[in-house]
Amino acid sequence: MLKVRLYTALTLIVIVLIVVLQNTEPVETKLLFATITMSRAALIAITLLIGIAAGILIALSLSIKWPKKD
């Protein structure tokens, strides 16, 4: 079972790297009042990291046993 998880994780990492490295052209991103120009690969990577962090935070908040209010 551990090998299956390892191979799955490695496969996903390779797929993400391929997608990111194939998208190197610059794009403009508007954030409120600022316009930022960055490569599409950086934008994809930043979005991926934000999504992973949000998923971890949600999983942690759901696993915490909060005291019940009476």
PQR file with spaces between the fields and no chain letter, atoms N, CA, C, O and H, PARSE charges and radii, in Angstrom:
ATOM       1  N    MET     1       0.827   -1.202    0.000 -0.4000 1.5000
ATOM       2  CA   MET     1       0.000    0.000    0.000 -0.0000 2.0000
ATOM       3  C    MET     1       0.862    1.253    0.000  0.5500 1.7000
ATOM       4  O    MET     1       0.530    2.247   -0.645 -0.5500 1.4000
ATOM       5  N    LEU     2       1.978    1.196    0.733 -0.4000 1.5000
ATOM       6  CA   LEU     2       2.873    2.343    0.793 -0.0000 2.0000
ATOM       7  C    LEU     2       3.489    2.624   -0.572  0.5500 1.7000
ATOM       8  O    LEU     2       3.667    3.781   -0.951 -0.5500 1.4000
ATOM       9  H    LEU     2       2.247    0.388    1.257  0.4000 1.0000
ATOM      10  N    LYS     3       3.815    1.555   -1.317 -0.4000 1.5000
ATOM      11  CA   LYS     3       4.394    1.733   -2.647 -0.0000 2.0000
ATOM      12  C    LYS     3       3.387    2.368   -3.604  0.5500 1.7000
ATOM      13  O    LYS     3       3.762    3.178   -4.451 -0.5500 1.4000
ATOM      14  H    LYS     3       3.670    0.614   -1.010  0.4000 1.0000
ATOM      15  N    VAL     4       2.125    2.008   -3.474 -0.4000 1.5000
ATOM      16  CA   VAL     4       1.089    2.582   -4.337 -0.0000 2.0000
ATOM      17  C    VAL     4       0.975    4.079   -4.086  0.5500 1.7000
ATOM      18  O    VAL     4       0.879    4.864   -5.029 -0.5500 1.4000
ATOM      19  H    VAL     4       1.820    1.350   -2.785  0.4000 1.0000
ATOM      20  N    ARG     5       0.986    4.472   -2.822 -0.4000 1.5000
ATOM      21  CA   ARG     5       0.912    5.902   -2.489 -0.0000 2.0000
ATOM      22  C    ARG     5       2.134    6.643   -3.009  0.5500 1.7000
ATOM      23  O    ARG     5       2.021    7.749   -3.535 -0.5500 1.4000
ATOM      24  H    ARG     5       1.064    3.834   -2.056  0.4000 1.0000
ATOM      25  N    LEU     6       3.301    6.030   -2.859 -0.4000 1.5000
ATOM      26  CA   LEU     6       4.535    6.658   -3.328 -0.0000 2.0000
ATOM      27  C    LEU     6       4.506    6.844   -4.838  0.5500 1.7000
ATOM      28  O    LEU     6       4.827    7.924   -5.334 -0.5500 1.4000
ATOM      29  H    LEU     6       3.394    5.131   -2.431  0.4000 1.0000
ATOM      30  N    TYR     7       4.127    5.809   -5.572 -0.4000 1.5000
ATOM      31  CA   TYR     7       4.061    5.909   -7.028 -0.0000 2.0000
ATOM      32  C    TYR     7       3.000    6.905   -7.484  0.5500 1.7000
ATOM      33  O    TYR     7       3.199    7.624   -8.463 -0.5500 1.4000
ATOM      34  H    TYR     7       3.866    4.931   -5.169  0.4000 1.0000
ATOM      35  N    THR     8       1.891    6.947   -6.786 -0.4000 1.5000
ATOM      36  CA   THR     8       0.844    7.913   -7.124 -0.0000 2.0000
ATOM      37  C    THR     8       1.328    9.338   -6.898  0.5500 1.7000
ATOM      38  O    THR     8       1.111   10.210   -7.739 -0.5500 1.4000
ATOM      39  H    THR     8       1.729    6.363   -5.991  0.4000 1.0000
ATOM      40  N    ALA     9       1.981    9.577   -5.767 -0.4000 1.5000
ATOM      41  CA   ALA     9       2.501   10.913   -5.473 -0.0000 2.0000
ATOM      42  C    ALA     9       3.565   11.318   -6.486  0.5500 1.7000
ATOM      43  O    ALA     9       3.563   12.452   -6.963 -0.5500 1.4000
ATOM      44  H    ALA     9       2.157    8.869   -5.083  0.4000 1.0000
ATOM      45  N    LEU    10       4.466   10.410   -6.817 -0.4000 1.5000
ATOM      46  CA   LEU    10       5.507   10.724   -7.800 -0.0000 2.0000
ATOM      47  C    LEU    10       4.908   10.996   -9.177  0.5500 1.7000
ATOM      48  O    LEU    10       5.368   11.894   -9.884 -0.5500 1.4000
ATOM      49  H    LEU    10       4.467    9.488   -6.429  0.4000 1.0000
ATOM      50  N    THR    11       3.898   10.239   -9.560 -0.4000 1.5000
ATOM      51  CA   THR    11       3.240   10.462  -10.847 -0.0000 2.0000
ATOM      52  C    THR    11       2.570   11.828  -10.886  0.5500 1.7000
ATOM      53  O    THR    11       2.674   12.544  -11.882 -0.5500 1.4000
ATOM      54  H    THR    11       3.525    9.510   -8.986  0.4000 1.0000
ATOM      55  N    LEU    12       1.885   12.193   -9.814 -0.4000 1.5000
ATOM      56  CA   LEU    12       1.238   13.507   -9.763 -0.0000 2.0000
ATOM      57  C    LEU    12       2.265   14.634   -9.805  0.5500 1.7000
ATOM      58  O    LEU    12       2.039   15.651  -10.461 -0.5500 1.4000
ATOM      59  H    LEU    12       1.800   11.612   -9.004  0.4000 1.0000
ATOM      60  N    ILE    13       3.376   14.467   -9.119 -0.4000 1.5000
ATOM      61  CA   ILE    13       4.429   15.488   -9.136 -0.0000 2.0000
ATOM      62  C    ILE    13       4.995   15.649  -10.538  0.5500 1.7000
ATOM      63  O    ILE    13       5.211   16.771  -10.996 -0.5500 1.4000
ATOM      64  H    ILE    13       3.560   13.641   -8.586  0.4000 1.0000
ATOM      65  N    VAL    14       5.237   14.543  -11.219 -0.4000 1.5000
ATOM      66  CA   VAL    14       5.769   14.612  -12.585 -0.0000 2.0000
ATOM      67  C    VAL    14       4.769   15.285  -13.517  0.5500 1.7000
ATOM      68  O    VAL    14       5.164   16.105  -14.346 -0.5500 1.4000
ATOM      69  H    VAL    14       5.062   13.631  -10.847  0.4000 1.0000
ATOM      70  N    ILE    15       3.492   14.961  -13.401 -0.4000 1.5000
ATOM      71  CA   ILE    15       2.472   15.581  -14.248 -0.0000 2.0000
ATOM      72  C    ILE    15       2.400   17.080  -13.995  0.5500 1.7000
ATOM      73  O    ILE    15       2.324   17.864  -14.941 -0.5500 1.4000
ATOM      74  H    ILE    15       3.171   14.295  -12.728  0.4000 1.0000
ATOM      75  N    VAL    16       2.422   17.486  -12.730 -0.4000 1.5000
ATOM      76  CA   VAL    16       2.384   18.914  -12.401 -0.0000 2.0000
ATOM      77  C    VAL    16       3.610   19.618  -12.964  0.5500 1.7000
ATOM      78  O    VAL    16       3.492   20.708  -13.524 -0.5500 1.4000
ATOM      79  H    VAL    16       2.483   16.849  -11.962  0.4000 1.0000
ATOM      80  N    LEU    17       4.788   19.012  -12.823 -0.4000 1.5000
ATOM      81  CA   LEU    17       6.005   19.625  -13.361 -0.0000 2.0000
ATOM      82  C    LEU    17       5.939   19.774  -14.880  0.5500 1.7000
ATOM      83  O    LEU    17       6.363   20.797  -15.417 -0.5500 1.4000
ATOM      84  H    LEU    17       4.885   18.127  -12.368  0.4000 1.0000
ATOM      85  N    ILE    18       5.418   18.780  -15.567 -0.4000 1.5000
ATOM      86  CA   ILE    18       5.301   18.863  -17.026 -0.0000 2.0000
ATOM      87  C    ILE    18       4.373   20.001  -17.423  0.5500 1.7000
ATOM      88  O    ILE    18       4.700   20.784  -18.315 -0.5500 1.4000
ATOM      89  H    ILE    18       5.073   17.949  -15.131  0.4000 1.0000
ATOM      90  N    VAL    19       3.224   20.101  -16.774 -0.4000 1.5000
ATOM      91  CA   VAL    19       2.268   21.167  -17.096 -0.0000 2.0000
ATOM      92  C    VAL    19       2.870   22.536  -16.814  0.5500 1.7000
ATOM      93  O    VAL    19       2.730   23.457  -17.619 -0.5500 1.4000
ATOM      94  H    VAL    19       2.959   19.465  -16.049  0.4000 1.0000
ATOM      95  N    VAL    20       3.536   22.671  -15.678 -0.4000 1.5000
ATOM      96  CA   VAL    20       4.120   23.961  -15.307 -0.0000 2.0000
ATOM      97  C    VAL    20       5.233   24.346  -16.276  0.5500 1.7000
ATOM      98  O    VAL    20       5.298   25.498  -16.706 -0.5500 1.4000
ATOM      99  H    VAL    20       3.649   21.923  -15.024  0.4000 1.0000
ATOM     100  N    LEU    21       6.096   23.421  -16.622 -0.4000 1.5000
ATOM     101  CA   LEU    21       7.229   23.745  -17.490 -0.0000 2.0000
ATOM     102  C    LEU    21       6.814   24.010  -18.937  0.5500 1.7000
ATOM     103  O    LEU    21       7.560   24.652  -19.675 -0.5500 1.4000
ATOM     104  H    LEU    21       6.043   22.485  -16.273  0.4000 1.0000
ATOM     105  N    GLN    22       5.663   23.540  -19.350 -0.4000 1.5000
ATOM     106  CA   GLN    22       5.190   23.803  -20.706 -0.0000 2.0000
ATOM     107  C    GLN    22       4.483   25.147  -20.827  0.5500 1.7000
ATOM     108  O    GLN    22       4.168   25.573  -21.938 -0.5500 1.4000
ATOM     109  H    GLN    22       5.057   23.019  -18.750  0.4000 1.0000
ATOM     110  N    ASN    23       4.232   25.813  -19.727 -0.4000 1.5000
ATOM     111  CA   ASN    23       3.512   27.085  -19.740 -0.0000 2.0000
ATOM     112  C    ASN    23       4.409   28.199  -19.218  0.5500 1.7000
ATOM     113  O    ASN    23       4.227   28.687  -18.103 -0.5500 1.4000
ATOM     114  H    ASN    23       4.489   25.467  -18.825  0.4000 1.0000
ATOM     115  N    THR    24       5.378   28.596  -20.037 -0.4000 1.5000
ATOM     116  CA   THR    24       6.347   29.598  -19.580 -0.0000 2.0000
ATOM     117  C    THR    24       6.096   30.994  -20.140  0.5500 1.7000
ATOM     118  O    THR    24       6.816   31.924  -19.777 -0.5500 1.4000
ATOM     119  H    THR    24       5.526   28.200  -20.943  0.4000 1.0000
ATOM     120  N    GLU    25       5.114   31.176  -20.999 -0.4000 1.5000
ATOM     121  CA   GLU    25       4.864   32.497  -21.568 -0.0000 2.0000
ATOM     122  C    GLU    25       4.296   33.440  -20.506  0.5500 1.7000
ATOM     123  O    GLU    25       3.585   32.999  -19.603 -0.5500 1.4000
ATOM     124  H    GLU    25       4.528   30.421  -21.293  0.4000 1.0000
ATOM     125  N    PRO    26       4.604   34.726  -20.609 -0.5600 1.5000
ATOM     126  CA   PRO    26       4.136   35.678  -19.587  0.2800 2.0000
ATOM     127  C    PRO    26       2.639   35.978  -19.728  0.5500 1.7000
ATOM     128  O    PRO    26       2.089   36.008  -20.829 -0.5500 1.4000
ATOM     129  N    VAL    27       2.010   36.196  -18.586 -0.4000 1.5000
ATOM     130  CA   VAL    27       0.603   36.589  -18.540 -0.0000 2.0000
ATOM     131  C    VAL    27       0.455   37.740  -17.565  0.5500 1.7000
ATOM     132  O    VAL    27       1.233   37.873  -16.620 -0.5500 1.4000
ATOM     133  H    VAL    27       2.457   36.171  -17.691  0.4000 1.0000
ATOM     134  N    GLU    28      -0.553   38.575  -17.801 -0.4000 1.5000
ATOM     135  CA   GLU    28      -0.849   39.675  -16.887 -0.0000 2.0000
ATOM     136  C    GLU    28      -1.976   39.249  -15.960  0.5500 1.7000
ATOM     137  O    GLU    28      -2.992   38.708  -16.396 -0.5500 1.4000
ATOM     138  H    GLU    28      -1.185   38.467  -18.569  0.4000 1.0000
ATOM     139  N    THR    29      -1.776   39.501  -14.680 -0.4000 1.5000
ATOM     140  CA   THR    29      -2.774   39.165  -13.674 -0.0000 2.0000
ATOM     141  C    THR    29      -3.158   40.433  -12.938  0.5500 1.7000
ATOM     142  O    THR    29      -2.296   41.145  -12.423 -0.5500 1.4000
ATOM     143  H    THR    29      -0.951   39.940  -14.325  0.4000 1.0000
ATOM     144  N    LYS    30      -4.456   40.715  -12.888 -0.4000 1.5000
ATOM     145  CA   LYS    30      -4.926   41.910  -12.189 -0.0000 2.0000
ATOM     146  C    LYS    30      -5.391   41.518  -10.795  0.5500 1.7000
ATOM     147  O    LYS    30      -6.289   40.691  -10.637 -0.5500 1.4000
ATOM     148  H    LYS    30      -5.156   40.136  -13.306  0.4000 1.0000
ATOM     149  N    LEU    31      -4.770   42.121   -9.788 -0.4000 1.5000
ATOM     150  CA   LEU    31      -5.137   41.907   -8.393 -0.0000 2.0000
ATOM     151  C    LEU    31      -5.547   43.244   -7.811  0.5500 1.7000
ATOM     152  O    LEU    31      -4.702   44.091   -7.521 -0.5500 1.4000
ATOM     153  H    LEU    31      -4.041   42.793   -9.917  0.4000 1.0000
ATOM     154  N    LEU    32      -6.842   43.429   -7.643 -0.4000 1.5000
ATOM     155  CA   LEU    32      -7.409   44.682   -7.159 -0.0000 2.0000
ATOM     156  C    LEU    32      -6.929   45.841   -8.019  0.5500 1.7000
ATOM     157  O    LEU    32      -7.408   46.012   -9.140 -0.5500 1.4000
ATOM     158  H    LEU    32      -7.528   42.740   -7.879  0.4000 1.0000
ATOM     159  N    PHE    33      -5.986   46.648   -7.513 -0.4000 1.5000
ATOM     160  CA   PHE    33      -5.546   47.826   -8.255 -0.0000 2.0000
ATOM     161  C    PHE    33      -4.203   47.630   -8.938  0.5500 1.7000
ATOM     162  O    PHE    33      -3.734   48.537   -9.625 -0.5500 1.4000
ATOM     163  H    PHE    33      -5.597   46.509   -6.603  0.4000 1.0000
ATOM     164  N    ALA    34      -3.578   46.495   -8.774 -0.4000 1.5000
ATOM     165  CA   ALA    34      -2.251   46.244   -9.340 -0.0000 2.0000
ATOM     166  C    ALA    34      -2.346   45.242  -10.483  0.5500 1.7000
ATOM     167  O    ALA    34      -3.186   44.342  -10.477 -0.5500 1.4000
ATOM     168  H    ALA    34      -3.959   45.757   -8.216  0.4000 1.0000
ATOM     169  N    THR    35      -1.470   45.420  -11.459 -0.4000 1.5000
ATOM     170  CA   THR    35      -1.349   44.465  -12.550 -0.0000 2.0000
ATOM     171  C    THR    35       0.039   43.849  -12.469  0.5500 1.7000
ATOM     172  O    THR    35       1.046   44.555  -12.509 -0.5500 1.4000
ATOM     173  H    THR    35      -0.788   46.151  -11.465  0.4000 1.0000
ATOM     174  N    ILE    36       0.082   42.533  -12.356 -0.4000 1.5000
ATOM     175  CA   ILE    36       1.343   41.821  -12.202 -0.0000 2.0000
ATOM     176  C    ILE    36       1.574   40.983  -13.449  0.5500 1.7000
ATOM     177  O    ILE    36       0.675   40.279  -13.908 -0.5500 1.4000
ATOM     178  H    ILE    36      -0.737   41.959  -12.324  0.4000 1.0000
ATOM     179  N    THR    37       2.790   41.062  -14.000 -0.4000 1.5000
ATOM     180  CA   THR    37       3.165   40.230  -15.135 -0.0000 2.0000
ATOM     181  C    THR    37       4.118   39.152  -14.639  0.5500 1.7000
ATOM     182  O    THR    37       5.156   39.448  -14.048 -0.5500 1.4000
ATOM     183  H    THR    37       3.521   41.634  -13.627  0.4000 1.0000
ATOM     184  N    MET    38       3.752   37.898  -14.886 -0.4000 1.5000
ATOM     185  CA   MET    38       4.590   36.772  -14.478 -0.0000 2.0000
ATOM     186  C    MET    38       4.386   35.640  -15.465  0.5500 1.7000
ATOM     187  O    MET    38       3.450   35.663  -16.263 -0.5500 1.4000
ATOM     188  H    MET    38       2.908   37.658  -15.366  0.4000 1.0000
ATOM     189  N    SER    39       5.255   34.659  -15.410 -0.4000 1.5000
ATOM     190  CA   SER    39       5.082   33.525  -16.314 -0.0000 2.0000
ATOM     191  C    SER    39       3.864   32.715  -15.878  0.5500 1.7000
ATOM     192  O    SER    39       3.497   32.684  -14.704 -0.5500 1.4000
ATOM     193  H    SER    39       6.016   34.640  -14.761  0.4000 1.0000
ATOM     194  N    ARG    40       3.263   32.074  -16.848 -0.4000 1.5000
ATOM     195  CA   ARG    40       2.088   31.259  -16.544 -0.0000 2.0000
ATOM     196  C    ARG    40       2.470   30.115  -15.603  0.5500 1.7000
ATOM     197  O    ARG    40       1.660   29.686  -14.780 -0.5500 1.4000
ATOM     198  H    ARG    40       3.561   32.099  -17.802  0.4000 1.0000
ATOM     199  N    ALA    41       3.707   29.623  -15.728 -0.4000 1.5000
ATOM     200  CA   ALA    41       4.178   28.554  -14.846 -0.0000 2.0000
ATOM     201  C    ALA    41       4.190   29.016  -13.396  0.5500 1.7000
ATOM     202  O    ALA    41       3.784   28.271  -12.504 -0.5500 1.4000
ATOM     203  H    ALA    41       4.364   29.972  -16.396  0.4000 1.0000
ATOM     204  N    ALA    42       4.652   30.239  -13.155 -0.4000 1.5000
ATOM     205  CA   ALA    42       4.672   30.768  -11.785 -0.0000 2.0000
ATOM     206  C    ALA    42       3.252   30.928  -11.257  0.5500 1.7000
ATOM     207  O    ALA    42       2.983   30.628  -10.094 -0.5500 1.4000
ATOM     208  H    ALA    42       4.982   30.844  -13.879  0.4000 1.0000
ATOM     209  N    LEU    43       2.346   31.396  -12.104 -0.4000 1.5000
ATOM     210  CA   LEU    43       0.954   31.568  -11.685 -0.0000 2.0000
ATOM     211  C    LEU    43       0.316   30.226  -11.325  0.5500 1.7000
ATOM     212  O    LEU    43      -0.399   30.122  -10.328 -0.5500 1.4000
ATOM     213  H    LEU    43       2.565   31.640  -13.049  0.4000 1.0000
ATOM     214  N    ILE    44       0.575   29.204  -12.136 -0.4000 1.5000
ATOM     215  CA   ILE    44       0.041   27.871  -11.851 -0.0000 2.0000
ATOM     216  C    ILE    44       0.627   27.331  -10.550  0.5500 1.7000
ATOM     217  O    ILE    44      -0.094   26.765   -9.729 -0.5500 1.4000
ATOM     218  H    ILE    44       1.156   29.288  -12.946  0.4000 1.0000
ATOM     219  N    ALA    45       1.936   27.504  -10.362 -0.4000 1.5000
ATOM     220  CA   ALA    45       2.592   27.001   -9.152 -0.0000 2.0000
ATOM     221  C    ALA    45       2.071   27.710   -7.903  0.5500 1.7000
ATOM     222  O    ALA    45       1.821   27.068   -6.883 -0.5500 1.4000
ATOM     223  H    ALA    45       2.523   27.964  -11.029  0.4000 1.0000
ATOM     224  N    ILE    46       1.909   29.026   -7.979 -0.4000 1.5000
ATOM     225  CA   ILE    46       1.398   29.787   -6.835 -0.0000 2.0000
ATOM     226  C    ILE    46      -0.027   29.355   -6.508  0.5500 1.7000
ATOM     227  O    ILE    46      -0.372   29.171   -5.341 -0.5500 1.4000
ATOM     228  H    ILE    46       2.113   29.548   -8.807  0.4000 1.0000
ATOM     229  N    THR    47      -0.849   29.196   -7.535 -0.4000 1.5000
ATOM     230  CA   THR    47      -2.228   28.761   -7.325 -0.0000 2.0000
ATOM     231  C    THR    47      -2.276   27.360   -6.716  0.5500 1.7000
ATOM     232  O    THR    47      -3.091   27.089   -5.834 -0.5500 1.4000
ATOM     233  H    THR    47      -0.569   29.346   -8.483  0.4000 1.0000
ATOM     234  N    LEU    48      -1.403   26.477   -7.186 -0.4000 1.5000
ATOM     235  CA   LEU    48      -1.335   25.125   -6.639 -0.0000 2.0000
ATOM     236  C    LEU    48      -0.958   25.153   -5.161  0.5500 1.7000
ATOM     237  O    LEU    48      -1.576   24.463   -4.351 -0.5500 1.4000
ATOM     238  H    LEU    48      -0.741   26.697   -7.902  0.4000 1.0000
ATOM     239  N    LEU    49       0.049   25.946   -4.807 -0.4000 1.5000
ATOM     240  CA   LEU    49       0.485   26.028   -3.411 -0.0000 2.0000
ATOM     241  C    LEU    49      -0.602   26.614   -2.511  0.5500 1.7000
ATOM     242  O    LEU    49      -0.791   26.156   -1.384 -0.5500 1.4000
ATOM     243  H    LEU    49       0.551   26.507   -5.465  0.4000 1.0000
ATOM     244  N    ILE    50      -1.312   27.621   -3.005 -0.4000 1.5000
ATOM     245  CA   ILE    50      -2.414   28.197   -2.222 -0.0000 2.0000
ATOM     246  C    ILE    50      -3.519   27.156   -2.015  0.5500 1.7000
ATOM     247  O    ILE    50      -4.085   27.064   -0.926 -0.5500 1.4000
ATOM     248  H    ILE    50      -1.159   27.993   -3.920  0.4000 1.0000
ATOM     249  N    GLY    51      -3.822   26.385   -3.040 -0.4000 1.5000
ATOM     250  CA   GLY    51      -4.840   25.343   -2.919 -0.0000 2.0000
ATOM     251  C    GLY    51      -4.440   24.247   -1.946  0.5500 1.7000
ATOM     252  O    GLY    51      -5.266   23.775   -1.165 -0.5500 1.4000
ATOM     253  H    GLY    51      -3.362   26.460   -3.924  0.4000 1.0000
ATOM     254  N    ILE    52      -3.178   23.840   -1.988 -0.4000 1.5000
ATOM     255  CA   ILE    52      -2.693   22.823   -1.052 -0.0000 2.0000
ATOM     256  C    ILE    52      -2.768   23.344    0.377  0.5500 1.7000
ATOM     257  O    ILE    52      -3.217   22.635    1.278 -0.5500 1.4000
ATOM     258  H    ILE    52      -2.506   24.223   -2.622  0.4000 1.0000
ATOM     259  N    ALA    53      -2.327   24.586    0.584 -0.4000 1.5000
ATOM     260  CA   ALA    53      -2.364   25.175    1.928 -0.0000 2.0000
ATOM     261  C    ALA    53      -3.802   25.282    2.438  0.5500 1.7000
ATOM     262  O    ALA    53      -4.071   24.993    3.604 -0.5500 1.4000
ATOM     263  H    ALA    53      -1.963   25.161   -0.148  0.4000 1.0000
ATOM     264  N    ALA    54      -4.720   25.694    1.570 -0.4000 1.5000
ATOM     265  CA   ALA    54      -6.124   25.803    1.980 -0.0000 2.0000
ATOM     266  C    ALA    54      -6.693   24.429    2.331  0.5500 1.7000
ATOM     267  O    ALA    54      -7.429   24.296    3.308 -0.5500 1.4000
ATOM     268  H    ALA    54      -4.501   25.929    0.623  0.4000 1.0000
ATOM     269  N    GLY    55      -6.361   23.422    1.552 -0.4000 1.5000
ATOM     270  CA   GLY    55      -6.830   22.071    1.842 -0.0000 2.0000
ATOM     271  C    GLY    55      -6.309   21.546    3.165  0.5500 1.7000
ATOM     272  O    GLY    55      -7.045   20.912    3.920 -0.5500 1.4000
ATOM     273  H    GLY    55      -5.763   23.530    0.758  0.4000 1.0000
ATOM     274  N    ILE    56      -5.039   21.810    3.449 -0.4000 1.5000
ATOM     275  CA   ILE    56      -4.461   21.372    4.722 -0.0000 2.0000
ATOM     276  C    ILE    56      -5.132   22.088    5.884  0.5500 1.7000
ATOM     277  O    ILE    56      -5.462   21.463    6.892 -0.5500 1.4000
ATOM     278  H    ILE    56      -4.440   22.325    2.836  0.4000 1.0000
ATOM     279  N    LEU    57      -5.336   23.397    5.751 -0.4000 1.5000
ATOM     280  CA   LEU    57      -5.979   24.152    6.827 -0.0000 2.0000
ATOM     281  C    LEU    57      -7.410   23.678    7.081  0.5500 1.7000
ATOM     282  O    LEU    57      -7.834   23.571    8.231 -0.5500 1.4000
ATOM     283  H    LEU    57      -5.068   23.904    4.932  0.4000 1.0000
ATOM     284  N    ILE    58      -8.143   23.399    6.023 -0.4000 1.5000
ATOM     285  CA   ILE    58      -9.517   22.910    6.183 -0.0000 2.0000
ATOM     286  C    ILE    58      -9.518   21.529    6.835  0.5500 1.7000
ATOM     287  O    ILE    58     -10.330   21.260    7.720 -0.5500 1.4000
ATOM     288  H    ILE    58      -7.799   23.487    5.088  0.4000 1.0000
ATOM     289  N    ALA    59      -8.609   20.651    6.397 -0.4000 1.5000
ATOM     290  CA   ALA    59      -8.536   19.317    6.993 -0.0000 2.0000
ATOM     291  C    ALA    59      -8.171   19.394    8.471  0.5500 1.7000
ATOM     292  O    ALA    59      -8.725   18.659    9.289 -0.5500 1.4000
ATOM     293  H    ALA    59      -7.950   20.870    5.678  0.4000 1.0000
ATOM     294  N    LEU    60      -7.245   20.278    8.811 -0.4000 1.5000
ATOM     295  CA   LEU    60      -6.861   20.429   10.218 -0.0000 2.0000
ATOM     296  C    LEU    60      -8.004   20.997   11.053  0.5500 1.7000
ATOM     297  O    LEU    60      -8.233   20.560   12.181 -0.5500 1.4000
ATOM     298  H    LEU    60      -6.795   20.874    8.147  0.4000 1.0000
ATOM     299  N    SER    61      -8.716   21.969   10.497 -0.4000 1.5000
ATOM     300  CA   SER    61      -9.811   22.565   11.267 -0.0000 2.0000
ATOM     301  C    SER    61     -10.961   21.578   11.460  0.5500 1.7000
ATOM     302  O    SER    61     -11.668   21.647   12.466 -0.5500 1.4000
ATOM     303  H    SER    61      -8.530   22.324    9.581  0.4000 1.0000
ATOM     304  N    LEU    62     -11.156   20.675   10.525 -0.4000 1.5000
ATOM     305  CA   LEU    62     -12.209   19.670   10.677 -0.0000 2.0000
ATOM     306  C    LEU    62     -11.802   18.558   11.631  0.5500 1.7000
ATOM     307  O    LEU    62     -12.663   17.908   12.225 -0.5500 1.4000
ATOM     308  H    LEU    62     -10.582   20.619    9.708  0.4000 1.0000
ATOM     309  N    SER    63     -10.506   18.331   11.787 -0.4000 1.5000
ATOM     310  CA   SER    63     -10.055   17.253   12.662 -0.0000 2.0000
ATOM     311  C    SER    63      -9.953   17.687   14.119  0.5500 1.7000
ATOM     312  O    SER    63      -9.868   16.842   15.009 -0.5500 1.4000
ATOM     313  H    SER    63      -9.807   18.859   11.304  0.4000 1.0000
ATOM     314  N    ILE    64      -9.961   19.002   14.375 -0.4000 1.5000
ATOM     315  CA   ILE    64      -9.904   19.495   15.749 -0.0000 2.0000
ATOM     316  C    ILE    64     -11.267   19.274   16.397  0.5500 1.7000
ATOM     317  O    ILE    64     -12.300   19.612   15.818 -0.5500 1.4000
ATOM     318  H    ILE    64     -10.031   19.689   13.652  0.4000 1.0000
ATOM     319  N    LYS    65     -11.261   18.715   17.580 -0.4000 1.5000
ATOM     320  CA   LYS    65     -12.513   18.485   18.300 -0.0000 2.0000
ATOM     321  C    LYS    65     -12.799   19.700   19.167  0.5500 1.7000
ATOM     322  O    LYS    65     -12.174   19.905   20.207 -0.5500 1.4000
ATOM     323  H    LYS    65     -10.422   18.442   18.050  0.4000 1.0000
ATOM     324  N    TRP    66     -13.749   20.492   18.720 -0.4000 1.5000
ATOM     325  CA   TRP    66     -14.110   21.711   19.432 -0.0000 2.0000
ATOM     326  C    TRP    66     -15.015   21.362   20.605  0.5500 1.7000
ATOM     327  O    TRP    66     -15.826   20.443   20.504 -0.5500 1.4000
ATOM     328  H    TRP    66     -14.257   20.325   17.875  0.4000 1.0000
ATOM     329  N    PRO    67     -14.887   22.086   21.721 -0.5600 1.5000
ATOM     330  CA   PRO    67     -15.778   21.827   22.861  0.2800 2.0000
ATOM     331  C    PRO    67     -17.223   22.201   22.510  0.5500 1.7000
ATOM     332  O    PRO    67     -17.473   23.187   21.817 -0.5500 1.4000
ATOM     333  N    LYS    68     -18.153   21.405   22.995 -0.4000 1.5000
ATOM     334  CA   LYS    68     -19.564   21.658   22.701 -0.0000 2.0000
ATOM     335  C    LYS    68     -20.089   22.767   23.592  0.5500 1.7000
ATOM     336  O    LYS    68     -19.768   22.839   24.779 -0.5500 1.4000
ATOM     337  H    LYS    68     -17.950   20.604   23.558  0.4000 1.0000
ATOM     338  N    LYS    69     -20.902   23.631   23.003 -0.4000 1.5000
ATOM     339  CA   LYS    69     -21.545   24.695   23.772 -0.0000 2.0000
ATOM     340  C    LYS    69     -22.900   24.197   24.252  0.5500 1.7000
ATOM     341  O    LYS    69     -23.678   23.645   23.475 -0.5500 1.4000
ATOM     342  H    LYS    69     -21.162   23.573   22.039  0.4000 1.0000
ATOM     343  N    ASP    70     -23.174   24.391   25.523 -0.4000 1.5000
ATOM     344  CA   ASP    70     -24.459   23.950   26.086 -0.0000 2.0000
ATOM     345  C    ASP    70     -25.447   25.078   26.148  0.5500 1.7000
ATOM     346  O    ASP    70     -26.578   24.884   26.594 -0.5500 1.4000
ATOM     347  H    ASP    70     -22.542   24.839   26.155  0.4000 1.0000
